[in-house]
């Protein structure tokens, strides 16, 4: 892969007319705070890799692999838009390849592809929006704890887990989720157009499917894997250099979107506790899809 990457940077006069398709790997939940303990996707974190891939003058197209259970609706939309902007500006076709899962925000980003290819057992879909929290008001009452909150603005405290749920808060939240869902639906309909083969009630219910079923519904264009599909499209000699989305800091330590890493001054116990909580949070996102 390193050799492919180096050869792809050579001018055609030296390297010969060997087709190049840079590969950008988008892995992990979307929009979670950057951490040394997990991968997370954000526009800040992937913008550089996308720019380098699309600006490669020898590139015939750009391949994007996705393995994400979703996350932030905003970051999903920002990454989707940046891919489409770069594709249009550089006149490059975008091939998207689904690995284990491209669900919810992961599928949102996948819609940036001119074609979506997946393994038959990949998980796709989950075109919906979700939010969740806990109600702890009865718990603190039993413990004899008073919750004291003071605000300027009567709507400032919404869904405080230590106060009883209010019907007007639920109505307001559902209206917000409905708007976000509508944006997601618009993107899927625009990108997939007449390829969709299912009712709105079926496609946009938040349900997810294997890619084999997704192919029937028009959510996926074909079943296959990156190397086989791109060799068939661009020839057996096609170069597939990986464009890294993360930078390496001192001593090879991975630096995330915000440049954060586990510093030497971080308390070992505190870091371990934080890492455990982050792993639980991330595990819950993947577990929705049985992964």
TAHU-V969030 format. One record per residue. RES is the residue in one small letter. PHI is phi in degrees with one decimal (none if undefined). OMEGA is omega in radians with two decimals (999 if undefined). BURIAL is 1 if it has 9 or more other ideal C-beta (glycine too) atoms within 8 Angstrom, else 0. Layout:
res->(RES;RES)
phi->(PHI;PHI)
omega->(OMEGA;OMEGA)
burial->(BURIAL;BURIAL)
//
This chain:
res->(x;x;x;x;x;x;x;x;x;x;x;x;x;x;x;x;x;x;x;x;x;x;x;x;x;x;x;x;x;x;x;x;x;x;x;x;x;x;x;x;x;x;x;x;x;x;x;x;x;x;x;x;x;x;x;x;x;x;x;x;x;x;x;x;x;x;x;x;x;x;x;x;x;x;x;x;x;x;x;x;x;x;x;x;x;x;x;x;x;x;x;x;x;x;x;x;x;x;x;x;x;x;x;x;x;x;x;x;x;x;x;x;x;x;x;x;x;x;x;x;x;x;x;x;x;x;x;x;x;x;x;x;x;x;x;x;x;x;x;x;x;x;x;x;x;x;x;x;x;x;x;x;x;x;x;x;x;x;x;x;x;x;x;x;x;x;x;x;x;x;x;x;x;x;x;x;x;x;x;x;x;x;x;x;x;x;x;x;x;x;x;x;x;x;x;x;x;x;x;x;x;x;x;x;x;x;x;x;x;x;x;x;x;x;x;x;x;x;x;x;x;x;x;x;x;x;x;x;x;x;x;x;x;x;x;x;x;x;x;x;x;x;x;x;x;x;x;x;x;x;x;x;x;x;x;x;x;x;x;x;x;x;x;x;x;x;x;x;x;x;x;x;x;x;x;x;x;x;x;x;x;x;x;x;x;x;x;x;x;x;x)
phi->(none;-63.8;-62.8;-57.8;-64.3;-67.3;-64.7;-68.0;-87.6;-73.6;-64.1;-59.8;-63.9;-96.7;-81.4;83.7;-85.4;-93.3;-65.7;-125.4;-131.9;-61.6;-118.1;-111.8;-99.2;-109.2;-128.1;114.7;-61.5;-106.9;85.4;-73.3;-56.1;-62.4;-156.3;-72.1;-98.2;-155.4;-92.8;-145.5;-100.1;-150.8;-60.7;-57.4;-74.2;-110.5;-58.8;-63.3;-64.3;-62.5;-61.4;-65.4;-65.0;-74.6;-86.4;-63.7;-67.0;-89.2;-70.9;-78.3;-162.2;-127.3;-106.2;-125.3;-98.1;-125.4;-141.8;-148.3;-87.5;106.7;149.7;-62.5;-66.5;-67.0;-64.4;-60.0;-66.7;-64.6;-66.8;-55.6;-64.5;-64.8;-60.9;-66.1;-62.3;-66.8;-63.5;-69.9;-65.7;-105.2;52.7;-119.0;-77.2;-114.4;-102.8;-105.2;-121.6;-87.7;-92.7;-66.1;-153.4;-133.7;-121.9;52.8;-60.5;-63.4;-73.5;-54.0;-65.4;-58.5;-65.3;-72.8;-78.7;-71.7;-145.5;-117.7;-118.1;-146.9;-67.1;-54.7;-96.3;-63.0;-103.0;-134.5;105.0;56.7;-82.5;-163.8;-132.8;-138.1;-142.3;-155.0;-152.9;-118.5;-105.1;-114.1;-64.0;-71.8;-65.8;-71.5;-65.5;-65.9;-86.7;73.6;-102.3;-95.5;-96.4;-116.8;-128.1;-126.9;-133.9;-112.4;116.8;-72.7;-106.0;-66.8;-100.5;-119.6;57.4;-63.3;-64.1;-97.0;-123.8;-58.9;-66.8;-106.8;-56.0;-67.6;-67.6;-63.0;-63.1;-65.2;-63.6;-63.5;-65.6;-64.8;-62.4;-63.4;-63.9;-65.4;-63.6;-61.7;-63.0;-60.5;-61.0;-60.2;-64.6;-63.7;-65.2;-69.1;-77.1;-93.7;45.3;-79.4;-80.5;-67.6;-138.6;-176.0;-78.9;-58.8;-61.2;-77.3;-70.3;-111.3;-83.4;95.1;-70.4;-124.5;-140.0;-70.7;-62.0;-60.3;-72.6;-60.4;-64.4;-63.6;-85.0;84.5;-81.0;-130.3;-91.4;-159.3;-101.8;165.2;-129.0;-57.0;-63.2;-65.4;-65.8;-73.7;-67.4;-66.0;-80.5;-122.1;103.9;-63.9;-91.7;-56.2;-91.9;-124.6;-69.9;-80.6;-101.0;-67.4;-97.0;-118.2;-92.8;-104.7;-92.0;-59.2;64.0;77.2;-71.3;-69.1;-115.4;-86.4;-59.5;-97.3;76.0;-80.1;-151.7;-80.5;-77.1;-66.2;-83.8;-71.1;-62.7;-61.7;-65.3;-64.3;-64.6;-65.0;-65.0;-62.4;-63.4;-64.0;-63.0;-64.9;-64.8;-64.0;-61.6;-68.1;-59.4;-64.2;-65.8;-68.0;-65.1;-56.5;-110.7;71.2;-112.7)
omega->(3.11;3.12;3.09;-3.10;-3.14;-3.13;-3.11;-3.12;3.14;3.06;-3.09;-3.12;3.13;-3.04;-3.06;-3.07;3.12;-3.10;-3.13;3.03;3.13;-3.11;3.06;-3.11;3.10;-3.01;3.00;3.05;-3.05;2.99;3.06;-3.14;-3.14;-3.06;3.06;-3.04;-3.08;2.99;3.08;-3.08;3.01;3.12;3.13;-3.09;-3.04;-3.04;-3.12;3.14;3.11;3.14;-3.13;-3.13;-3.07;-3.12;3.09;-3.03;3.13;-3.05;3.04;-3.11;3.07;3.09;3.11;3.05;-3.09;3.02;-3.02;3.09;3.13;-3.09;-3.06;3.09;-3.11;-3.13;3.08;-3.13;-3.13;3.12;3.09;-3.11;-3.12;3.10;-3.12;3.11;-3.13;3.11;3.14;-3.11;-3.08;3.11;-3.12;3.03;-3.14;3.04;3.09;3.12;3.14;3.06;-3.12;-3.04;2.91;-3.03;-3.14;3.14;3.07;3.10;3.07;3.13;-3.14;-3.13;3.07;-3.12;3.00;2.98;3.11;-3.13;-3.11;2.96;-3.12;-3.10;3.06;3.09;3.13;3.06;-3.05;-3.10;-3.10;-3.13;-3.10;2.96;-3.10;3.01;-3.11;3.02;-3.06;-3.05;-3.14;3.14;-3.12;3.07;3.13;-3.14;3.12;-3.12;3.07;3.08;-3.08;-3.11;3.13;-3.10;2.91;-3.01;-3.00;3.11;-3.05;3.14;3.12;3.13;2.97;-3.06;-3.12;3.07;3.13;3.11;-3.11;-3.13;-3.13;3.07;3.13;3.13;-3.13;3.13;3.13;3.09;3.11;3.14;3.13;3.10;3.14;3.12;-3.14;3.10;3.12;-3.12;-3.14;-3.13;-3.13;-3.12;-3.13;-3.06;-3.09;3.04;-3.04;3.10;-3.14;-3.11;3.13;3.13;3.09;-3.13;3.14;-3.02;-2.97;-3.14;-3.03;3.12;3.06;-3.04;2.92;-3.14;3.11;3.06;3.10;3.08;3.11;-3.09;-3.14;3.09;-3.14;-3.12;3.12;3.08;-3.13;3.13;-3.00;-3.04;-3.11;-3.10;-3.09;3.04;3.09;-3.08;-2.99;3.09;-3.07;-3.07;-3.09;3.08;-3.09;-3.10;3.08;3.07;-3.04;3.12;-3.13;3.09;3.08;-3.14;-3.12;-3.14;3.08;-3.12;-3.13;3.09;-3.06;-3.05;-3.12;3.13;-3.07;3.04;-3.11;-3.05;-3.10;-3.09;-3.12;3.11;-3.08;-3.12;-3.14;3.14;3.14;3.12;3.12;3.13;3.13;3.13;3.12;3.12;3.10;3.14;-3.14;-3.13;-3.14;3.12;3.14;-3.05;3.09;-3.05;3.07;-3.08;999)
burial->(0;0;0;1;1;1;1;1;0;0;0;0;0;0;1;0;0;1;1;1;1;1;1;1;1;1;1;1;1;1;1;1;0;1;1;1;0;1;0;1;1;1;1;0;1;1;1;0;1;1;1;1;1;1;0;1;0;1;1;1;1;1;1;1;1;1;1;1;1;1;1;1;1;0;1;1;1;1;1;1;0;1;1;1;0;1;1;0;0;0;0;1;0;1;1;1;1;1;1;0;1;1;1;1;1;1;1;1;1;1;1;1;1;0;1;1;1;1;1;0;0;1;1;1;1;1;1;1;1;0;0;0;0;0;0;0;1;0;0;1;0;0;0;0;0;0;1;0;0;0;0;0;0;0;0;0;0;0;0;0;1;0;1;0;0;0;0;0;1;1;0;1;1;0;0;0;1;0;0;1;1;0;1;1;1;0;1;1;1;0;0;1;0;0;0;1;0;0;0;0;0;1;1;1;0;1;0;1;1;1;1;1;0;1;1;0;1;1;1;1;0;0;1;0;0;1;0;0;1;1;1;0;0;1;0;0;0;1;1;1;1;1;1;0;1;1;0;0;1;0;0;0;1;1;1;1;1;0;1;0;1;0;0;0;0;0;0;0;0;0;1;0;0;1;1;0;0;1;1;0;1;1;0;0;1;1;0;1;1;0;0)
//
